[in-house]
């Protein structure tokens, strides 16, 4: 694929990720929709127009050039890979950190892992095909930042038994903390609308996390968002229902 074609494909991928239409992009950069379509079909952009597109997408040109290559990153691990991570939580922690762009010195300076210990960990991750390790300290992630765990897989079970209870047991009293538990009666159409809203919220979180990779580590905080919705009735309600 030529560089121009890769840039065009990256722009289209970024538009899909943001649910942005060609018409909306055209309005944002001050040209007509046919002009945007023509430019994308030909792969022929004035540099000033490409700069405006990058501004609208909140991507640097370098990030846009890298977007297409990231499409090949793993979005889900195999069951064997997940089992290996659960057996040694250090591997799970390292996978999370590397997927979130932590550098070697950042890991060793903030965790009780010296160079030898981290080498041992990343060698195992390299064997598992989760990272690409080039001695002495070069790391390249092979997973997308927002890769998903297998439904009902080993890490999912670990999350339900260990992570979620600890997460929900906190007071959520920090200045930017939030916890809401809502219940109500919704139609199928309203449930579908809520599902779309949750997907948009998850996408916004991913966009903010991607943007903040440019922020220095000392100005960022680890955070987690737990989002869930399903048809469900609390067991105490069910016990009170009249028997048919």
HELIX and SHEET records of a PDB file:
HELIX    1   1 UNK A    3  UNK A   17  1                                  15    
HELIX    2   2 UNK A   22  UNK A   29  1                                   8    
HELIX    3   3 UNK A   33  UNK A   42  1                                  10    
HELIX    4   4 UNK A   47  UNK A   57  1                                  11    
HELIX    5   5 UNK A   61  UNK A   70  1                                  10    
HELIX    6   6 UNK A   79  UNK A   87  1                                   9    
HELIX    7   7 UNK A   89  UNK A   99  1                                  11    
HELIX    8   8 UNK A  104  UNK A  110  1                                   7    
HELIX    9   9 UNK A  115  UNK A  128  1                                  14    
HELIX   10  10 UNK A  154  UNK A  158  1                                   5    
HELIX   11  11 UNK A  159  UNK A  163  3                                   5    
HELIX   12  12 UNK A  164  UNK A  168  1                                   5    
HELIX   13  13 UNK A  188  UNK A  211  1                                  24    
HELIX   14  14 UNK A  212  UNK A  214  5                                   3    
HELIX   15  15 UNK A  217  UNK A  219  5                                   3    
HELIX   16  16 UNK A  235  UNK A  240  1                                   6    
SHEET    1   A 2 UNK A  74  UNK A  76  0                                        
SHEET    2   A 2 UNK A 143  UNK A 148  1                                        
SHEET    1   B 2 UNK A 131  UNK A 134  0                                        
SHEET    2   B 2 UNK A 138  UNK A 141 -1                                        
END                                                                             
